[in-house]
Amino acid sequence: MFFIFYAIALILGVLGPAFIASSMQGLHIGVFWDLISFLMTVGASFFLVATTSGTLSFYKDDKFLEMWGDVALKIGYIGVAIGLISMLAGMAQPPMAGVDPAAKLGGSFAICLIVLLYALLFKYFVIEPWLGCRKK
């Protein structure tokens, strides 16, 4: 029964709004996917916590599992800072021929925010339910 509630929460909280938002803008749902941002958020935080715990199977301990969610969220904030810096630095350079400066700025800002989106989703839609199931 838990998995049904989890699936409903994912549909109502993430997939549904993402699909509606992208379709209302005439975009594909794929605008919410960026592999580098995902690897930065989830992958880097995994290896940082594995380094701290001394093992790759740290997720068996609730303390390190909670740390994984916290580190992922903090890496999301770092990703936003990196994205803002690169976005503002890109504004100082003249645009390439045929590139709309406003579109370039908007695309850079979207990449900047998607790192934070992945961090929030990972912490609150993966780690928190995982910890909640273990405490029951």
Accessible surface in RSA format (square Angstrom, percent):
REM  Atomic radii and reference values for relative SASA: ProtOr
REM  Chains: A
REM  Algorithm: Lee & Richards
REM  Probe-radius: 1.40
REM  Slices: 20
REM RES _ NUM      All-atoms   Total-Side   Main-Chain    Non-polar    All polar
REM                ABS   REL    ABS   REL    ABS   REL    ABS   REL    ABS   REL
RES MET A   1   153.84  79.7 112.53  74.5  41.31  98.4  98.44  83.7  55.39  73.4
RES PHE A   2    87.40  43.7  81.85  50.7   5.54  14.4  84.00  50.9   3.40   9.7
RES PHE A   3   158.47  79.3 154.40  95.6   4.08  10.6 154.67  93.8   3.80  10.9
RES ILE A   4    98.84  56.2  96.49  71.9   2.34   5.6  98.79  71.1   0.04   0.1
RES PHE A   5   119.23  59.7 114.07  70.7   5.16  13.4 115.01  69.7   4.22  12.1
RES TYR A   6    60.79  28.4  56.36  32.1   4.43  11.5  48.72  36.6  12.07  14.9
RES ALA A   7    45.66  42.0  42.87  66.2   2.79   6.4  45.60  64.2   0.06   0.2
RES ILE A   8    82.76  47.1  82.32  61.3   0.44   1.1  82.76  59.6   0.00   0.0
RES ALA A   9    46.70  42.9  37.75  58.2   8.95  20.4  45.20  63.7   1.50   4.0
RES LEU A  10    51.14  28.5  51.14  36.6   0.00   0.0  51.14  35.9   0.00   0.0
RES ILE A  11    95.60  54.4  95.31  71.0   0.28   0.7  95.31  68.6   0.28   0.8
RES LEU A  12   130.59  72.7 113.34  81.1  17.25  43.4 115.12  80.9  15.46  41.6
RES GLY A  13    43.25  53.3   0.00   N/A  43.25  53.3  21.18  58.1  22.08  49.4
RES VAL A  14    28.23  18.6  23.13  20.9   5.09  12.3  26.45  23.0   1.78   4.8
RES LEU A  15   100.21  55.8  98.74  70.6   1.47   3.7  99.11  69.6   1.10   3.0
RES GLY A  16    21.97  27.1   0.00   N/A  21.97  27.1  21.80  59.8   0.17   0.4
RES PRO A  17    65.21  47.5  57.68  52.6   7.52  27.3  62.64  51.7   2.57  16.0
RES ALA A  18    15.75  14.5  11.45  17.7   4.30   9.8  15.04  21.2   0.71   1.9
RES PHE A  19   124.34  62.2 124.34  77.0   0.00   0.0 124.34  75.4   0.00   0.0
RES ILE A  20   101.94  58.0 101.74  75.8   0.20   0.5 101.94  73.4   0.00   0.0
RES ALA A  21    48.67  44.8  40.82  63.0   7.85  17.9  47.67  67.1   1.00   2.7
RES SER A  22     4.26   3.6   1.61   2.1   2.65   6.1   2.65   5.6   1.61   2.3
RES SER A  23    59.76  50.5  37.87  50.5  21.89  50.4  30.88  65.8  28.88  40.5
RES MET A  24   151.38  78.4 114.78  76.0  36.60  87.1 102.87  87.5  48.50  64.3
RES GLN A  25   133.88  74.9 106.49  77.8  27.38  65.2  26.05  55.5 107.82  81.8
RES GLY A  26    69.15  85.3   0.00   N/A  69.15  85.3  36.43 100.0  32.72  73.3
RES LEU A  27    96.14  53.5  80.36  57.5  15.78  39.7  84.60  59.4  11.54  31.1
RES HIS A  28   136.87  74.8 125.95  87.5  10.93  28.0  98.03 101.0  38.85  45.2
RES ILE A  29    66.14  37.6  59.61  44.4   6.53  15.7  59.61  42.9   6.53  17.7
RES GLY A  30    36.71  45.3   0.00   N/A  36.71  45.3  26.26  72.1  10.45  23.4
RES VAL A  31    74.60  49.1  47.73  43.2  26.86  64.7  56.32  48.9  18.28  49.6
RES PHE A  32    67.66  33.8  62.32  38.6   5.34  13.9  62.55  37.9   5.11  14.6
RES TRP A  33   145.76  58.5 128.36  62.1  17.40  40.9 107.90  57.5  37.86  61.4
RES ASP A  34    29.34  20.6  26.78  26.7   2.56   6.1   4.29  10.1  25.05  25.0
RES LEU A  35    95.07  52.9  91.30  65.3   3.77   9.5  91.30  64.1   3.77  10.2
RES ILE A  36   135.65  77.2 134.06  99.9   1.59   3.8 134.92  97.2   0.73   2.0
RES SER A  37     3.26   2.8   2.54   3.4   0.72   1.7   0.72   1.5   2.54   3.6
RES PHE A  38    74.24  37.1  74.24  46.0   0.00   0.0  74.24  45.0   0.00   0.0
RES LEU A  39    98.40  54.8  94.48  67.6   3.92   9.9  94.82  66.6   3.57   9.6
RES MET A  40    52.01  26.9  44.50  29.4   7.51  17.9  32.59  27.7  19.42  25.7
RES THR A  41     0.00   0.0   0.00   0.0   0.00   0.0   0.00   0.0   0.00   0.0
RES VAL A  42    22.50  14.8  22.50  20.4   0.00   0.0  22.50  19.5   0.00   0.0
RES GLY A  43    20.58  25.4   0.00   N/A  20.58  25.4  19.93  54.7   0.64   1.4
RES ALA A  44    41.67  38.3  30.43  47.0  11.24  25.6  39.19  55.2   2.48   6.6
RES SER A  45     0.00   0.0   0.00   0.0   0.00   0.0   0.00   0.0   0.00   0.0
RES PHE A  46    43.52  21.8  43.52  27.0   0.00   0.0  43.52  26.4   0.00   0.0
RES PHE A  47   124.04  62.1 122.84  76.1   1.20   3.1 123.19  74.7   0.85   2.4
RES LEU A  48    96.99  54.0  94.63  67.7   2.36   5.9  95.19  66.9   1.80   4.8
RES VAL A  49     0.62   0.4   0.27   0.2   0.35   0.8   0.62   0.5   0.00   0.0
RES ALA A  50     8.95   8.2   5.50   8.5   3.45   7.8   5.82   8.2   3.12   8.3
RES THR A  51   110.00  78.2  86.00  87.2  23.99  57.2  71.37  95.9  38.62  58.4
RES THR A  52    87.14  62.0  55.28  56.0  31.86  75.9  41.35  55.5  45.79  69.2
RES SER A  53    27.66  23.4   0.79   1.0  26.87  61.9   2.04   4.3  25.62  35.9
RES GLY A  54    69.17  85.3   0.00   N/A  69.17  85.3  34.94  95.9  34.23  76.7
RES THR A  55    61.71  43.9  52.31  53.0   9.40  22.4  44.70  60.0  17.01  25.7
RES LEU A  56   110.82  61.7 104.04  74.4   6.78  17.0 104.23  73.2   6.59  17.7
RES SER A  57    39.53  33.4  34.60  46.2   4.93  11.4  17.03  36.3  22.50  31.5
RES PHE A  58     3.28   1.6   0.00   0.0   3.28   8.5   3.28   2.0   0.00   0.0
RES TYR A  59    77.92  36.4  77.92  44.3   0.00   0.0  40.65  30.5  37.27  45.9
RES LYS A  60   147.12  71.8 125.51  77.0  21.62  51.5  76.39  68.8  70.73  75.3
RES ASP A  61    63.43  44.4  58.53  58.3   4.90  11.6  25.04  58.9  38.39  38.3
RES ASP A  62    52.14  36.5  49.35  49.1   2.79   6.6  23.47  55.2  28.67  28.6
RES LYS A  63   131.03  63.9 119.75  73.5  11.29  26.9  76.97  69.3  54.07  57.6
RES PHE A  64    34.02  17.0  34.02  21.1   0.00   0.0  34.02  20.6   0.00   0.0
RES LEU A  65     0.00   0.0   0.00   0.0   0.00   0.0   0.00   0.0   0.00   0.0
RES GLU A  66    82.41  47.3  82.41  62.3   0.00   0.0  10.63  20.6  71.78  58.6
RES MET A  67    58.17  30.1  54.15  35.8   4.02   9.6  52.30  44.5   5.87   7.8
RES TRP A  68    22.75   9.1  22.75  11.0   0.00   0.0  22.75  12.1   0.00   0.0
RES GLY A  69     0.00   0.0   0.00   N/A   0.00   0.0   0.00   0.0   0.00   0.0
RES ASP A  70    47.50  33.3  46.35  46.1   1.15   2.7  10.22  24.0  37.28  37.2
RES VAL A  71    30.89  20.3  30.64  27.7   0.25   0.6  30.89  26.8   0.00   0.0
RES ALA A  72     0.00   0.0   0.00   0.0   0.00   0.0   0.00   0.0   0.00   0.0
RES LEU A  73    22.21  12.4  22.21  15.9   0.00   0.0  22.21  15.6   0.00   0.0
RES LYS A  74   126.26  61.6 125.11  76.8   1.15   2.7  77.70  69.9  48.56  51.7
RES ILE A  75    15.31   8.7  15.31  11.4   0.00   0.0  15.31  11.0   0.00   0.0
RES GLY A  76     0.00   0.0   0.00   N/A   0.00   0.0   0.00   0.0   0.00   0.0
RES TYR A  77   117.60  54.9 111.30  63.3   6.30  16.4  82.03  61.6  35.57  43.8
RES ILE A  78    96.84  55.1  94.49  70.4   2.35   5.7  96.82  69.7   0.02   0.1
RES GLY A  79     3.84   4.7   0.00   N/A   3.84   4.7   1.29   3.5   2.55   5.7
RES VAL A  80    26.29  17.3  26.29  23.8   0.00   0.0  26.29  22.8   0.00   0.0
RES ALA A  81    48.42  44.5  43.80  67.6   4.62  10.5  48.14  67.8   0.28   0.7
RES ILE A  82    97.29  55.4  95.82  71.4   1.47   3.5  96.69  69.6   0.60   1.6
RES GLY A  83    11.60  14.3   0.00   N/A  11.60  14.3  11.21  30.7   0.40   0.9
RES LEU A  84    63.17  35.2  63.17  45.2   0.00   0.0  63.17  44.4   0.00   0.0
RES ILE A  85   120.80  68.7 117.62  87.6   3.18   7.7 119.66  86.2   1.14   3.1
RES SER A  86    67.91  57.4  55.55  74.1  12.36  28.5  41.99  89.4  25.92  36.3
RES MET A  87    21.25  11.0  17.43  11.5   3.82   9.1  18.62  15.8   2.63   3.5
RES LEU A  88   106.39  59.3  97.06  69.4   9.34  23.5  97.38  68.4   9.02  24.3
RES ALA A  89    56.89  52.3  44.58  68.8  12.30  28.0  53.76  75.7   3.12   8.3
RES GLY A  90    17.19  21.2   0.00   N/A  17.19  21.2  14.52  39.9   2.67   6.0
RES MET A  91   116.95  60.6  82.81  54.8  34.15  81.3  88.45  75.2  28.51  37.8
RES ALA A  92    90.58  83.3  50.45  77.9  40.13  91.3  61.96  87.3  28.62  75.8
RES GLN A  93   114.13  63.8 106.81  78.1   7.32  17.4  28.11  59.8  86.02  65.2
RES PRO A  94   116.11  84.6  98.23  89.5  17.88  65.0 104.63  86.4  11.48  71.3
RES PRO A  95    63.23  46.1  45.17  41.2  18.06  65.6  45.35  37.4  17.88 111.1
RES MET A  96   145.15  75.2 133.55  88.4  11.60  27.6 100.43  85.4  44.72  59.2
RES ALA A  97   108.32  99.6  69.75 107.6  38.57  87.7  81.54 114.8  26.79  71.0
RES GLY A  98    89.43 110.3   0.00   N/A  89.43 110.3  44.44 122.0  44.99 100.8
RES VAL A  99    52.68  34.7  40.49  36.7  12.19  29.4  44.08  38.3   8.60  23.3
RES ASP A 100    83.23  58.3  72.20  71.9  11.03  26.1  31.58  74.3  51.65  51.5
RES PRO A 101    77.38  56.4  71.52  65.2   5.85  21.3  72.87  60.2   4.50  28.0
RES ALA A 102    70.82  65.1  57.05  88.0  13.77  31.3  61.98  87.3   8.85  23.4
RES ALA A 103    65.70  60.4  45.11  69.6  20.60  46.9  56.76  79.9   8.94  23.7
RES LYS A 104    77.56  37.8  66.12  40.6  11.43  27.2  62.62  56.4  14.94  15.9
RES LEU A 105    65.86  36.7  62.98  45.1   2.87   7.2  65.66  46.1   0.19   0.5
RES GLY A 106    40.95  50.5   0.00   N/A  40.95  50.5  34.65  95.1   6.30  14.1
RES GLY A 107    38.30  47.2   0.00   N/A  38.30  47.2  34.89  95.7   3.41   7.6
RES SER A 108    37.44  31.6  26.82  35.8  10.62  24.5  11.22  23.9  26.22  36.7
RES PHE A 109    86.85  43.5  86.85  53.8   0.00   0.0  86.85  52.7   0.00   0.0
RES ALA A 110    58.73  54.0  48.14  74.3  10.59  24.1  54.91  77.3   3.82  10.1
RES ILE A 111    89.31  50.8  89.28  66.5   0.03   0.1  89.30  64.3   0.01   0.0
RES CYS A 112     1.22   0.9   0.17   0.2   1.05   2.5   0.98   2.5   0.24   0.3
RES LEU A 113    78.42  43.7  75.69  54.2   2.73   6.9  75.82  53.2   2.60   7.0
RES ILE A 114    13.17   7.5  10.40   7.7   2.76   6.7  12.95   9.3   0.22   0.6
RES VAL A 115     7.79   5.1   7.79   7.1   0.00   0.0   7.79   6.8   0.00   0.0
RES LEU A 116    39.26  21.9  39.26  28.1   0.00   0.0  39.26  27.6   0.00   0.0
RES LEU A 117    64.38  35.9  61.74  44.2   2.64   6.6  63.71  44.7   0.67   1.8
RES TYR A 118    19.55   9.1  17.07   9.7   2.48   6.5  17.91  13.5   1.64   2.0
RES ALA A 119     0.00   0.0   0.00   0.0   0.00   0.0   0.00   0.0   0.00   0.0
RES LEU A 120    68.74  38.3  67.66  48.4   1.08   2.7  67.96  47.7   0.79   2.1
RES LEU A 121    41.50  23.1  40.56  29.0   0.94   2.4  41.02  28.8   0.49   1.3
RES PHE A 122    19.98  10.0  17.17  10.6   2.82   7.3  19.72  12.0   0.26   0.7
RES LYS A 123    17.69   8.6  17.69  10.9   0.00   0.0  11.72  10.5   5.97   6.4
RES TYR A 124   111.64  52.1  98.18  55.9  13.46  35.0  68.41  51.4  43.23  53.3
RES PHE A 125    49.34  24.7  49.20  30.5   0.14   0.4  49.34  29.9   0.00   0.0
RES VAL A 126    58.69  38.6  54.72  49.5   3.98   9.6  56.06  48.7   2.63   7.1
RES ILE A 127     0.08   0.0   0.08   0.1   0.00   0.0   0.08   0.1   0.00   0.0
RES GLU A 128    67.81  38.9  61.35  46.4   6.46  15.4  19.98  38.6  47.83  39.1
RES PRO A 129    33.86  24.7  23.38  21.3  10.49  38.1  33.17  27.4   0.69   4.3
RES TRP A 130    88.94  35.7  81.98  39.7   6.97  16.4  71.79  38.3  17.15  27.8
RES LEU A 131     7.56   4.2   7.56   5.4   0.00   0.0   7.56   5.3   0.00   0.0
RES GLY A 132    34.21  42.2   0.00   N/A  34.21  42.2  30.92  84.8   3.29   7.4
RES CYS A 133    50.20  38.0  34.23  38.2  15.97  37.5  23.23  58.8  26.97  29.1
RES ARG A 134    83.96  35.3  51.38  26.2  32.58  77.6  30.11  41.2  53.85  32.6
RES LYS A 135   146.74  71.6 109.19  67.0  37.55  89.4  73.65  66.3  73.09  77.9
RES LYS A 136   207.71 101.3 143.90  88.3  63.81 151.9 121.54 109.4  86.17  91.8
END  Absolute sums over single chains surface
CHAIN  1 A     8846.8       7336.8       1510.0       6847.9       1998.9
END  Absolute sums over all chains
TOTAL          8846.8       7336.8       1510.0       6847.9       1998.9
